[in-house]
Amino acid sequence: MQIDHNILIAYGGVSKRVSKGSFIFMEGDTPRFFFQLVEGEVKMFSTNIEGKEFIQGVFTGGNSFGEPPLLASKCYPSTAQASADSVIVKISKDKFINILQDYPSTALSLLQTFARRLYNKATSTKILIGRTPEEKILGFFNKVRSADCNEKILMPYTRQEIADYTNLRVETVIRALLKMHEEGKVFIKDHKVYC
């Protein structure tokens, strides 16, 4: 969801530059602000007790993130970290609520954004419940592909990122991709994966 930058500033929003690797909020923190990316990239992830990350989502310029716990008055269930140098606008919860009340179309847009995200979460569970690493990886690739065409497209993810999205170890991803390449399910050229 994107709220007009001028509205955010008029209601007291503040733009802030954050460096790659900076944390915007941590799992367990109490939400106090609405966040919207002006430029850059933020990943939200959960970490297990072994320190393994599971990426919940990646947000780019124009996207907002972290709204459900803010609106539900619950602690953040995941961590948000800048994965590139970014500019973020933040605004207090009460002023964000005022925007939603004063601009009903913005509230509807937020509701539509939540619906899309819930739908994507539901389809993402197929990735996690895949029985084999190959099924999980293909499920992830199918989710990434926006077009349903026969042409193979470059998957813009590293092996580590694929592992983080599918909850697999990077070594398992490497072995599975090689097997999938041998079976013709993916094409690997110059260490790049096409599906």
Backbone as ProteinMPNN parsed JSONL, in Angstrom:
{"seq_chain_A": "MQIDHNILIAYGGVSKRVSKGSFIFMEGDTPRFFFQLVEGEVKMFSTNIEGKEFIQGVFTGGNSFGEPPLLASKCYPSTAQASADSVIVKISKDKFINILQDYPSTALSLLQTFARRLYNKATSTKILIGRTPEEKILGFFNKVRSADCNEKILMPYTRQEIADYTNLRVETVIRALLKMHEEGKVFIKDHKVYC", "coords_chain_A": {"N_chain_A": [[0.842, -1.176, 0.0], [0.479, 2.221, -0.749], [0.697, 5.311, 0.643], [0.108, 8.651, -0.155], [2.989, 10.593, -0.251], [3.037, 13.304, 0.492], [0.782, 13.513, 2.106], [1.519, 11.878, 4.27], [3.694, 13.397, 5.307], [2.38, 15.801, 5.9], [0.821, 14.969, 8.018], [2.655, 14.615, 9.975], [4.669, 12.796, 9.452], [8.024, 11.519, 9.18], [10.895, 11.495, 7.202], [13.529, 9.164, 6.888], [16.852, 8.157, 6.452], [18.208, 4.947, 6.057], [20.826, 2.647, 6.491], [22.052, -0.149, 4.586], [21.53, -3.233, 6.153], [20.721, -2.164, 8.557], [18.483, -2.339, 11.331], [14.993, -1.982, 11.403], [12.853, -2.656, 13.021], [12.612, -5.081, 15.658], [11.888, -8.553, 16.209], [9.437, -9.093, 18.637], [9.441, -6.485, 19.576], [7.46, -3.621, 20.549], [5.025, -2.266, 18.482], [4.979, 1.085, 17.311], [4.927, 2.811, 15.235], [3.91, 3.574, 11.846], [5.308, 2.42, 8.852], [6.68, 3.337, 5.729], [8.249, 2.639, 2.717], [10.229, 4.797, 0.816], [12.297, 4.595, -0.971], [14.529, 1.904, -1.8], [15.008, -1.237, -0.043], [13.478, -3.58, 2.117], [13.641, -6.398, 4.198], [11.555, -8.728, 5.822], [11.788, -11.001, 8.406], [11.786, -14.108, 10.216], [13.463, -15.766, 12.889], [14.824, -18.876, 13.85], [15.669, -20.869, 16.81], [18.171, -21.768, 16.231], [19.235, -19.788, 14.756], [18.6, -19.669, 12.091], [17.24, -18.032, 9.324], [13.945, -17.237, 8.196], [12.434, -15.894, 5.534], [9.837, -13.641, 5.566], [8.817, -11.692, 3.93], [9.626, -9.36, 1.284], [10.065, -5.984, 0.802], [9.689, -3.125, -1.265], [10.376, 0.163, -2.702], [7.679, 2.383, -2.102], [6.111, 0.501, -0.853], [4.429, -0.359, 2.19], [5.03, -1.633, 5.501], [4.701, -3.914, 8.27], [2.22, -3.261, 9.351], [0.016, -4.953, 10.358], [0.639, -5.905, 13.133], [0.847, -3.385, 14.316], [-1.734, -2.267, 14.046], [-3.186, -4.19, 15.417], [-2.224, -3.999, 17.937], [-0.193, -5.707, 18.9], [2.883, -7.42, 19.638], [5.72, -7.277, 17.401], [5.939, -10.014, 15.181], [8.096, -10.667, 13.699], [11.311, -9.636, 12.356], [12.404, -6.574, 10.899], [14.593, -5.536, 8.431], [16.824, -3.421, 6.693], [17.66, -4.281, 3.468], [19.007, -3.023, 1.591], [20.483, 0.221, 1.061], [18.228, 2.629, 2.183], [15.282, 4.767, 2.152], [12.957, 5.697, 4.459], [9.684, 6.53, 5.473], [8.316, 7.368, 8.537], [5.563, 7.325, 10.769], [3.615, 8.192, 13.582], [1.442, 5.887, 15.339], [-1.119, 6.907, 16.125], [-1.421, 9.123, 14.435], [-1.344, 7.86, 11.983], [-3.717, 6.388, 12.144], [-5.467, 8.553, 12.123], [-5.111, 9.411, 9.462], [-6.224, 7.215, 8.104], [-8.872, 7.493, 8.929], [-9.528, 10.018, 7.908], [-9.151, 9.698, 5.197], [-10.883, 7.677, 3.534], [-10.492, 6.147, 1.189], [-7.854, 5.427, 1.371], [-7.922, 3.746, 3.572], [-9.423, 1.662, 2.444], [-7.638, 0.857, 0.458], [-5.587, -0.114, 2.082], [-6.908, -2.299, 3.217], [-7.252, -3.865, 0.901], [-4.573, -4.376, 0.329], [-3.89, -5.914, 2.571], [-5.531, -8.132, 2.042], [-4.363, -9.149, -0.338], [-1.829, -9.817, 0.681], [-2.497, -11.772, 2.596], [-3.555, -13.72, 0.911], [-1.245, -14.333, -0.573], [0.324, -15.37, 1.52], [-1.14, -17.663, 2.112], [-0.831, -19.11, -0.268], [1.876, -19.423, -0.135], [2.251, -21.312, 1.832], [2.178, -23.717, 0.579], [4.703, -23.996, -0.37], [6.15, -24.49, 1.947], [5.072, -26.887, 2.835], [5.783, -28.717, 0.986], [6.913, -31.943, 0.032], [9.426, -32.738, -0.823], [12.72, -31.277, -1.277], [12.928, -30.376, -3.918], [10.234, -29.99, -4.656], [9.568, -27.896, -2.918], [11.286, -25.868, -3.822], [10.477, -25.601, -6.522], [7.843, -24.788, -6.04], [8.32, -22.303, -4.857], [9.601, -20.979, -7.018], [7.493, -20.996, -8.87], [5.745, -19.305, -7.584], [7.163, -16.94, -7.736], [7.264, -16.46, -10.45], [5.532, -14.376, -12.546], [4.263, -14.516, -14.946], [2.573, -16.997, -16.822], [4.147, -18.732, -18.735], [5.912, -20.595, -21.265], [8.519, -19.963, -21.616], [11.709, -19.872, -20.137], [12.705, -18.016, -17.304], [15.071, -15.829, -15.721], [15.857, -16.49, -12.399], [15.93, -14.258, -9.847], [17.456, -14.693, -7.473], [19.793, -15.582, -4.933], [21.415, -18.695, -4.013], [21.384, -18.84, -1.239], [19.3, -17.066, -0.577], [17.145, -18.426, -1.739], [17.166, -20.658, -0.09], [16.508, -19.412, 2.347], [13.893, -18.538, 1.792], [12.567, -20.95, 1.38], [12.97, -22.436, 3.597], [15.047, -24.256, 3.736], [18.31, -25.805, 3.92], [21.226, -24.234, 2.603], [23.016, -25.951, 1.318], [21.363, -28.077, 0.683], [19.667, -26.842, -1.128], [21.463, -26.338, -3.23], [22.174, -28.977, -4.024], [19.615, -29.905, -4.757], [18.943, -28.137, -6.855], [20.87, -28.839, -8.758], [20.062, -31.461, -9.295], [17.507, -30.931, -10.299], [18.22, -29.537, -12.572], [19.477, -31.551, -14.047], [17.236, -33.098, -14.534], [15.828, -31.458, -16.18], [14.07, -29.582, -15.192], [14.844, -27.089, -14.359], [17.121, -24.637, -15.668], [20.533, -24.173, -15.647], [22.991, -21.804, -16.049], [26.145, -20.407, -16.171], [26.175, -20.241, -13.36], [23.722, -19.142, -12.865], [20.221, -19.429, -12.322], [17.528, -20.553, -14.222], [14.081, -20.71, -14.711]], "CA_chain_A": [[0.0, 0.0, 0.0], [1.239, 3.457, -0.769], [0.005, 6.54, 1.02], [0.771, 9.798, -0.757], [4.087, 11.1, 0.585], [2.653, 14.622, 1.027], [-0.164, 13.278, 3.218], [2.307, 11.393, 5.414], [4.463, 14.512, 5.862], [1.419, 16.754, 6.469], [0.328, 14.424, 9.288], [3.759, 14.501, 10.928], [5.628, 11.766, 9.073], [9.42, 11.933, 9.087], [11.734, 10.662, 6.337], [14.773, 8.772, 7.538], [17.744, 7.286, 5.672], [18.749, 3.812, 6.804], [21.862, 1.937, 5.758], [21.889, -1.592, 4.411], [21.853, -3.985, 7.364], [20.106, -1.545, 9.738], [17.209, -2.913, 11.76], [13.918, -1.017, 11.581], [12.299, -3.16, 14.272], [13.018, -6.45, 15.988], [10.86, -9.465, 16.7], [9.146, -8.878, 20.059], [9.276, -5.056, 19.861], [6.107, -3.083, 20.531], [4.865, -1.337, 17.357], [4.575, 2.446, 17.634], [4.929, 3.621, 14.02], [3.624, 3.077, 10.503], [6.498, 2.585, 8.022], [6.519, 3.222, 4.284], [9.504, 2.818, 1.989], [10.27, 5.731, -0.301], [13.208, 3.909, -1.886], [15.335, 0.871, -1.157], [14.425, -2.568, 0.137], [13.448, -4.088, 3.49], [13.16, -7.772, 4.32], [11.022, -9.12, 7.126], [12.127, -12.41, 8.594], [11.756, -14.724, 11.541], [14.665, -16.557, 13.138], [14.599, -19.95, 14.811], [16.647, -20.868, 17.907], [19.498, -22.049, 15.671], [19.663, -18.61, 14.02], [18.226, -19.771, 10.683], [16.23, -17.053, 8.937], [12.875, -17.553, 7.26], [11.978, -14.603, 5.026], [8.384, -13.49, 5.508], [8.496, -10.833, 2.795], [10.582, -8.34, 0.871], [9.303, -4.793, 0.454], [10.468, -2.166, -2.035], [9.865, 1.533, -2.704], [6.232, 2.533, -2.189], [5.434, -0.472, 0.016], [4.437, -0.204, 3.64], [5.271, -2.926, 6.138], [4.545, -3.963, 9.721], [0.95, -2.699, 9.801], [-0.877, -5.798, 11.166], [0.851, -5.816, 14.578], [0.58, -2.008, 14.742], [-3.177, -2.088, 14.184], [-3.705, -5.169, 16.386], [-1.566, -3.739, 19.222], [0.549, -6.916, 19.269], [4.322, -7.313, 19.374], [6.133, -7.718, 16.07], [6.278, -11.437, 15.13], [9.302, -10.834, 12.885], [12.271, -8.535, 12.336], [12.521, -5.856, 9.627], [15.969, -5.086, 8.24], [17.102, -2.867, 5.37], [18.539, -5.137, 2.681], [19.718, -2.072, 0.726], [20.333, 1.575, 1.583], [16.814, 2.93, 1.987], [14.653, 5.932, 2.764], [11.694, 5.251, 5.043], [8.873, 7.515, 6.19], [7.609, 6.769, 9.674], [4.565, 8.203, 11.368], [3.084, 7.556, 14.791], [0.224, 5.099, 15.162], [-2.33, 7.727, 16.222], [-1.526, 9.949, 13.228], [-1.688, 6.922, 10.92], [-5.156, 6.136, 12.308], [-6.14, 9.77, 11.646], [-5.097, 9.366, 7.994], [-7.213, 6.215, 7.674], [-10.203, 8.052, 9.17], [-9.737, 11.178, 7.045], [-9.05, 9.271, 3.803], [-11.455, 6.328, 3.434], [-9.914, 5.392, 0.071], [-6.593, 4.879, 1.883], [-8.297, 2.599, 4.411], [-9.806, 0.588, 1.525], [-6.397, 0.392, -0.154], [-4.915, -0.924, 3.1], [-7.653, -3.559, 3.292], [-6.914, -4.637, -0.296], [-3.192, -4.821, 0.513], [-3.944, -7.031, 3.522], [-6.129, -9.289, 1.361], [-3.332, -9.708, -1.225], [-0.775, -10.437, 1.49], [-3.038, -13.005, 3.165], [-3.622, -14.681, -0.184], [0.132, -14.768, -0.846], [0.744, -16.233, 2.63], [-1.809, -18.956, 1.955], [-0.184, -19.847, -1.355], [3.248, -19.722, 0.29], [2.298, -22.502, 2.683], [2.46, -24.86, -0.3], [6.16, -24.114, -0.438], [6.637, -25.065, 3.199], [4.603, -28.25, 3.064], [6.302, -29.608, -0.059], [7.555, -33.106, 0.64], [10.842, -32.837, -1.186], [13.322, -29.97, -1.544], [12.607, -29.981, -5.286], [8.87, -29.461, -4.64], [9.598, -26.593, -2.252], [11.951, -24.901, -4.698], [9.579, -25.344, -7.656], [6.73, -23.988, -5.52], [8.819, -20.933, -4.705], [9.805, -20.421, -8.356], [6.175, -20.757, -9.463], [5.2, -18.111, -6.93], [7.922, -15.793, -8.232], [6.909, -16.217, -11.858], [4.259, -13.674, -12.671], [3.63, -14.937, -16.199], [2.483, -18.44, -17.014], [4.593, -18.971, -20.103], [6.852, -21.704, -21.386], [9.881, -19.443, -21.655], [12.385, -19.873, -18.838], [13.161, -16.689, -16.907], [16.12, -15.81, -14.707], [15.415, -16.347, -11.017], [16.835, -13.228, -9.32], [17.767, -14.997, -6.083], [20.968, -16.407, -4.653], [21.078, -19.975, -3.387], [21.076, -18.558, 0.168], [17.958, -16.486, -0.511], [16.199, -19.516, -2.005], [17.129, -21.44, 1.147], [15.771, -18.635, 3.349], [12.477, -18.523, 1.436], [11.981, -22.294, 1.397], [13.296, -23.042, 4.887], [15.984, -25.352, 3.489], [19.721, -25.441, 4.052], [21.785, -23.837, 1.307], [23.6, -27.14, 0.701], [20.239, -28.835, 0.133], [19.224, -26.099, -2.314], [22.449, -26.573, -4.295], [21.99, -30.352, -4.514], [18.307, -30.012, -5.412], [18.994, -27.418, -8.131], [21.632, -29.664, -9.699], [19.183, -32.577, -9.68], [16.451, -30.368, -11.138], [18.862, -29.208, -13.854], [19.653, -32.83, -14.758], [15.902, -33.571, -14.924], [15.25, -30.499, -17.113], [13.068, -28.73, -14.543], [15.442, -25.756, -14.37], [18.308, -24.536, -16.508], [21.594, -23.437, -14.951], [24.05, -21.347, -16.948], [27.008, -19.434, -15.5], [25.725, -20.193, -11.966], [22.41, -18.481, -12.819], [19.136, -20.404, -12.432], [16.39, -20.162, -15.051], [12.95, -21.614, -14.523]], "C_chain_A": [[0.88, 1.23, 0.0], [0.32, 4.614, -0.413], [0.803, 7.687, 0.414], [1.777, 10.395, 0.225], [3.712, 12.432, 1.241], [1.673, 14.495, 2.194], [0.606, 12.819, 4.452], [3.061, 12.535, 6.092], [3.528, 15.515, 6.531], [0.897, 16.29, 7.824], [1.464, 14.16, 10.285], [4.759, 13.406, 10.626], [7.03, 12.34, 8.904], [10.159, 10.955, 8.185], [13.057, 10.399, 7.024], [15.565, 7.872, 6.599], [18.238, 6.169, 6.582], [19.733, 3.07, 5.915], [21.518, 0.467, 5.634], [22.347, -2.293, 5.685], [21.245, -3.402, 8.628], [18.77, -2.206, 10.041], [16.194, -1.793, 11.955], [13.146, -1.373, 12.838], [12.696, -4.616, 14.43], [11.799, -7.261, 16.434], [10.682, -9.241, 18.195], [9.001, -7.418, 20.441], [7.799, -4.68, 19.832], [5.986, -2.077, 19.382], [4.369, 0.032, 17.829], [4.399, 3.308, 16.385], [4.451, 2.826, 12.812], [4.864, 3.378, 9.677], [6.138, 2.433, 6.547], [7.854, 3.523, 3.609], [9.329, 3.838, 0.872], [11.148, 5.124, -1.389], [14.006, 2.898, -1.097], [14.58, -0.427, -1.02], [14.549, -2.983, 1.6], [12.958, -5.524, 3.452], [12.647, -7.971, 5.737], [11.257, -10.607, 7.253], [11.958, -12.813, 10.044], [13.009, -15.577, 11.669], [14.329, -17.654, 14.131], [15.719, -19.947, 15.859], [18.057, -21.176, 17.428], [20.036, -20.865, 14.872], [19.333, -18.65, 12.54], [17.084, -18.805, 10.398], [15.185, -17.68, 8.026], [12.293, -16.222, 6.82], [10.465, -14.607, 4.895], [7.963, -12.655, 4.307], [9.62, -9.863, 2.51], [9.771, -7.178, 0.327], [10.211, -3.787, -0.231], [9.773, -0.806, -2.018], [8.366, 1.612, -2.935], [5.464, 1.575, -1.303], [5.488, -0.027, 1.468], [4.639, -1.592, 4.237], [5.071, -2.794, 7.641], [3.215, -3.451, 10.233], [0.1, -3.632, 10.667], [-0.605, -5.74, 12.672], [0.588, -4.408, 15.127], [-0.91, -1.821, 15.0], [-3.787, -3.027, 15.216], [-3.151, -4.946, 17.789], [-0.905, -5.009, 19.775], [2.027, -6.685, 18.97], [4.638, -7.81, 17.966], [6.496, -9.199, 16.108], [7.543, -11.709, 14.315], [10.141, -9.567, 12.945], [12.261, -7.897, 10.953], [13.921, -5.262, 9.544], [16.135, -4.554, 6.819], [18.066, -3.799, 4.637], [19.245, -4.331, 1.587], [19.615, -0.716, 1.423], [18.935, 2.046, 1.218], [16.433, 4.266, 2.6], [13.263, 5.481, 3.195], [10.995, 6.442, 5.682], [8.211, 6.779, 7.337], [6.705, 7.82, 10.281], [3.935, 7.473, 12.546], [1.749, 6.87, 14.512], [-1.02, 5.983, 15.182], [-2.512, 8.604, 14.988], [-1.846, 9.086, 12.001], [-3.186, 6.61, 10.962], [-5.956, 7.351, 11.824], [-6.193, 9.804, 10.115], [-6.159, 8.393, 7.497], [-8.639, 6.738, 7.864], [-10.516, 9.199, 8.207], [-9.753, 10.827, 5.556], [-9.563, 7.842, 3.667], [-10.875, 5.502, 2.281], [-8.58, 4.775, 0.477], [-6.874, 3.664, 2.76], [-8.688, 1.411, 3.537], [-8.567, 0.003, 0.847], [-5.613, -0.495, 0.808], [-5.597, -2.292, 3.218], [-7.338, -4.448, 2.089], [-5.48, -5.179, -0.217], [-3.148, -6.009, 1.47], [-4.494, -8.284, 2.854], [-5.106, -9.945, 0.434], [-2.258, -10.431, -0.427], [-1.243, -11.738, 2.126], [-3.123, -14.096, 2.095], [-2.226, -15.226, -0.494], [0.66, -15.673, 0.263], [0.136, -17.618, 2.485], [-1.168, -19.767, 0.84], [1.254, -20.211, -0.992], [3.332, -20.963, 1.163], [2.551, -23.754, 1.855], [3.964, -25.08, -0.414], [6.667, -24.847, 0.793], [6.218, -26.51, 3.399], [5.015, -29.213, 1.961], [7.076, -30.748, 0.582], [9.039, -33.189, 0.347], [11.412, -31.431, -1.378], [12.98, -29.461, -2.946], [11.204, -29.386, -5.36], [8.828, -28.078, -3.999], [10.199, -25.523, -3.157], [11.073, -24.58, -5.909], [8.373, -24.521, -7.229], [7.129, -22.528, -5.364], [8.991, -20.279, -6.074], [8.474, -20.115, -9.027], [5.506, -19.527, -8.86], [5.866, -16.859, -7.469], [7.505, -15.438, -9.652], [5.558, -15.536, -11.931], [3.523, -14.107, -13.932], [3.633, -16.46, -16.294], [2.844, -18.751, -18.466], [5.623, -20.097, -20.095], [8.303, -21.249, -21.374], [10.482, -19.412, -20.251], [12.896, -18.464, -18.541], [14.221, -16.824, -15.807], [15.485, -15.627, -13.336], [16.4, -15.404, -10.322], [17.238, -13.448, -7.86], [19.035, -15.83, -5.984], [20.51, -17.731, -4.064], [20.695, -19.771, -1.922], [19.67, -17.973, 0.31], [16.891, -17.534, -0.794], [16.054, -20.382, -0.763], [16.312, -20.717, 2.212], [14.273, -18.633, 3.069], [11.817, -19.882, 1.598], [12.235, -23.05, 2.693], [14.143, -24.311, 4.71], [17.401, -24.869, 3.779], [20.269, -25.134, 2.662], [22.407, -25.031, 0.581], [22.521, -27.986, 0.035], [19.73, -28.169, -1.141], [20.17, -26.369, -3.479], [22.279, -27.96, -4.897], [20.685, -30.488, -5.298], [18.311, -29.308, -6.766], [19.773, -28.206, -9.18], [20.791, -30.84, -10.199], [18.083, -32.086, -10.625], [16.99, -29.997, -12.522], [19.026, -30.479, -14.693], [18.319, -33.365, -15.274], [15.208, -32.618, -15.896], [14.189, -29.589, -16.514], [13.538, -27.283, -14.427], [16.641, -25.806, -15.304], [19.31, -23.685, -15.752], [22.683, -23.097, -15.963], [24.839, -20.253, -16.235], [26.553, -19.182, -14.064], [24.398, -19.452, -11.782], [21.344, -19.535, -13.056], [17.991, -19.797, -13.242], [15.295, -21.191, -14.86], [11.765, -21.102, -15.334]], "O_chain_A": [[1.909, 1.269, 0.675], [-0.69, 4.861, -1.072], [2.033, 7.69, 0.466], [1.452, 10.666, 1.382], [4.031, 12.663, 2.407], [1.727, 15.27, 3.149], [0.371, 13.314, 5.554], [3.066, 12.63, 7.32], [3.838, 16.028, 7.607], [0.569, 17.11, 8.681], [1.242, 13.543, 11.327], [5.616, 13.109, 11.458], [7.198, 13.501, 8.531], [10.07, 9.741, 8.368], [13.635, 11.282, 7.657], [15.016, 6.936, 6.018], [18.634, 6.407, 7.723], [19.491, 2.89, 4.722], [20.795, -0.092, 6.458], [23.41, -1.991, 6.227], [21.244, -4.059, 9.669], [18.025, -2.583, 9.137], [16.489, -0.78, 12.589], [12.818, -0.495, 13.637], [13.066, -5.289, 13.467], [10.825, -6.722, 16.958], [11.662, -9.202, 18.94], [8.49, -7.119, 21.52], [6.992, -5.338, 19.175], [6.769, -1.129, 19.316], [3.452, 0.122, 18.646], [3.809, 4.387, 16.443], [4.563, 1.601, 12.754], [5.422, 4.47, 9.78], [5.396, 1.529, 6.163], [8.499, 4.531, 3.897], [8.39, 3.749, 0.081], [10.797, 5.133, -2.569], [14.147, 3.011, 0.12], [13.64, -0.7, -1.767], [15.58, -2.768, 2.238], [11.985, -5.84, 2.767], [13.211, -7.465, 6.707], [10.97, -11.379, 6.338], [11.983, -11.989, 10.958], [13.549, -16.052, 10.671], [13.644, -17.418, 15.126], [16.62, -19.11, 15.796], [19.03, -20.886, 18.124], [21.157, -20.916, 14.364], [19.742, -17.757, 11.797], [16.092, -18.76, 11.126], [15.492, -18.536, 7.197], [11.721, -15.494, 7.632], [9.884, -15.452, 4.213], [6.896, -12.871, 3.732], [10.455, -9.579, 3.368], [8.89, -7.367, -0.512], [11.363, -3.609, 0.166], [8.719, -0.642, -1.402], [7.839, 0.983, -3.853], [4.286, 1.802, -1.024], [6.452, 0.594, 1.915], [4.444, -2.602, 3.562], [5.245, -1.719, 8.215], [3.074, -3.221, 11.434], [-0.496, -3.163, 11.636], [-1.549, -5.541, 13.437], [0.157, -4.257, 16.27], [-1.307, -1.287, 16.036], [-4.802, -2.694, 15.828], [-3.558, -5.626, 18.731], [-1.041, -5.336, 20.954], [2.373, -5.845, 18.139], [3.927, -8.648, 17.412], [7.275, -9.616, 16.965], [8.009, -12.847, 14.248], [9.728, -8.557, 13.515], [12.124, -8.594, 9.948], [14.376, -4.576, 10.46], [15.65, -5.156, 5.861], [19.161, -4.075, 5.128], [19.981, -4.882, 0.768], [18.755, -0.525, 2.283], [18.501, 1.884, 0.078], [17.144, 4.821, 3.438], [12.492, 4.95, 2.395], [11.628, 7.262, 6.347], [7.623, 5.713, 7.155], [7.013, 9.011, 10.31], [3.747, 6.257, 12.496], [1.029, 7.226, 13.579], [-1.895, 5.821, 14.331], [-3.64, 8.809, 14.54], [-2.538, 9.535, 11.088], [-3.842, 6.575, 9.922], [-7.0, 7.196, 11.191], [-7.212, 10.186, 9.539], [-6.909, 8.708, 6.573], [-9.516, 6.454, 7.048], [-11.649, 9.329, 7.746], [-10.305, 11.573, 4.747], [-8.775, 6.897, 3.683], [-10.78, 4.28, 2.391], [-8.215, 3.711, -0.023], [-6.152, 2.669, 2.699], [-8.33, 0.274, 3.845], [-8.464, -1.212, 0.683], [-5.042, -1.507, 0.401], [-4.925, -3.32, 3.307], [-7.173, -5.658, 2.244], [-5.21, -6.302, -0.644], [-2.453, -6.992, 1.215], [-3.98, -9.381, 3.076], [-4.99, -11.17, 0.419], [-1.823, -11.52, -0.802], [-0.483, -12.703, 2.193], [-2.798, -15.255, 2.353], [-2.047, -16.433, -0.657], [1.367, -16.641, -0.016], [0.806, -18.626, 2.707], [-0.98, -20.975, 0.979], [1.788, -21.201, -1.491], [4.382, -21.601, 1.227], [3.079, -24.742, 2.366], [4.431, -26.212, -0.539], [7.521, -25.727, 0.688], [6.921, -27.277, 4.056], [4.646, -30.387, 1.988], [7.804, -30.547, 1.554], [9.818, -33.657, 1.177], [10.655, -30.49, -1.617], [12.768, -28.265, -3.143], [10.995, -28.386, -6.047], [8.13, -27.189, -4.484], [9.682, -24.409, -3.246], [10.939, -23.415, -6.284], [7.925, -23.648, -7.973], [6.361, -21.627, -5.7], [8.569, -19.139, -6.267], [8.337, -19.083, -9.685], [4.789, -18.799, -9.547], [5.213, -15.83, -7.643], [7.407, -14.264, -10.008], [4.559, -16.058, -11.436], [2.293, -14.069, -13.979], [4.591, -17.118, -15.888], [1.977, -18.998, -19.304], [6.131, -20.49, -19.045], [9.21, -22.049, -21.148], [9.836, -18.977, -19.299], [13.45, -17.799, -19.417], [14.25, -17.808, -15.068], [14.675, -14.723, -13.133], [17.584, -15.721, -10.22], [17.348, -12.488, -7.098], [19.312, -16.673, -6.837], [19.355, -17.874, -3.663], [19.796, -20.44, -1.414], [18.933, -18.349, 1.221], [15.839, -17.532, -0.154], [14.947, -20.797, -0.417], [15.511, -21.342, 2.907], [13.468, -18.715, 3.997], [10.631, -19.959, 1.921], [11.766, -24.175, 2.863], [13.979, -25.295, 5.432], [17.651, -23.667, 3.872], [19.825, -25.709, 1.668], [22.333, -25.113, -0.645], [22.734, -28.543, -1.042], [19.401, -28.846, -2.115], [19.717, -26.604, -4.599], [22.242, -28.117, -6.117], [20.649, -31.104, -6.364], [17.742, -29.825, -7.727], [19.389, -28.241, -10.349], [20.813, -31.169, -11.385], [17.768, -32.739, -11.621], [16.286, -30.131, -13.523], [18.751, -30.483, -15.893], [18.268, -34.007, -16.323], [14.122, -32.923, -16.388], [13.481, -28.897, -17.246], [12.724, -26.361, -14.399], [17.11, -26.88, -15.681], [18.978, -22.602, -15.272], [23.223, -23.973, -16.638], [24.258, -19.282, -15.75], [26.547, -18.04, -13.604], [24.001, -19.169, -10.652], [21.521, -20.43, -13.882], [17.549, -18.678, -12.981], [15.552, -22.394, -14.848], [10.698, -21.715, -15.322]]}, "name": "protein", "num_of_chains": 1, "seq": "MQIDHNILIAYGGVSKRVSKGSFIFMEGDTPRFFFQLVEGEVKMFSTNIEGKEFIQGVFTGGNSFGEPPLLASKCYPSTAQASADSVIVKISKDKFINILQDYPSTALSLLQTFARRLYNKATSTKILIGRTPEEKILGFFNKVRSADCNEKILMPYTRQEIADYTNLRVETVIRALLKMHEEGKVFIKDHKVYC"}
